[in-house]
């Protein structure tokens, strides 16, 4: 086990009946970082988080939270949690909900300070059950940070938030990292991970298929983004074998390509008057798609090879 890690899964496996949720997974959370854990549905993200929180037990391997088993009360008092599916007493007012959570921690913020920090003070006297979904997420965030956690687990925290509320939460997460907290973030908003993460881990079928900074993950794939102004239609360019996606926005074409050089040459031949050409490395969204698709293809090939071997 790495003594510098706040939380760690070491060669962890977990099954639910015949379903393999985690398959020898290694995952660590380092001090003062935002770790984004990404993956398609069923990749094992929620299972990995639930093991770190002590909500489930691994079938094999080791799980540590601040160097101790995750059920250790001293370790649990150093974390904050905001899960995607939350059920709270609807009749309790917002201040009462936050006060209740604060009572579990030895050095918590006051409810008023937590609400002021998360801009939920105007909701203080509102019954939780009367709030909108977006307001409930903001209150849940206040409950997650009220204990001054060293490690914060956030599962899809900005689902249901409008843009100003999402930007406010992003700013708060950056501030928490600057102050020395660590955050584990699971999100389907890849632009969120791209904007916030110090490090990204991509899971598929219970295994890590890629890990590193956003730039490092981008460099693992060959896709690039091309934008230009051209008289060619999106349908024509979409038929080129090097093109994965293409769309038109405000008169410009946005192309994702596996071989940018070839696409640019074809553009020059097909439309010698194309203009405003820009070529960029793929974003995290394109990298994520290519990595997970490659993993699926490799698994399918392995299964096919195995079937052929058995048949022979």
ABEGO torsion letter per residue (X at the ends): XBAABABBBBGBBBBBEABBABBGBBBBBBBGBBBBBBEBBGAGAAAAAAAAAGABBBABEBBBBGGBBAABAAAAAABBBBBABBBBBAABBAAAAAAAAAAABABBBBAAAAAAAAGAAAAAABBAAABBAAAAAAAAAAAAAAAGBABBBBBGAABGBBAAAAAAAAAAAAAAAAAGBBBBBBBABAAAAAAABABBBBBBGGBBABBEBAAAAAAABABBBBBBBBABBAAAAAABAABABBBBBGGBBBBBBABAAAAAAAAAAABAABBGBBBBBBBAAAAAAAAAAAAAAAAAAAAAAAAAAAAX
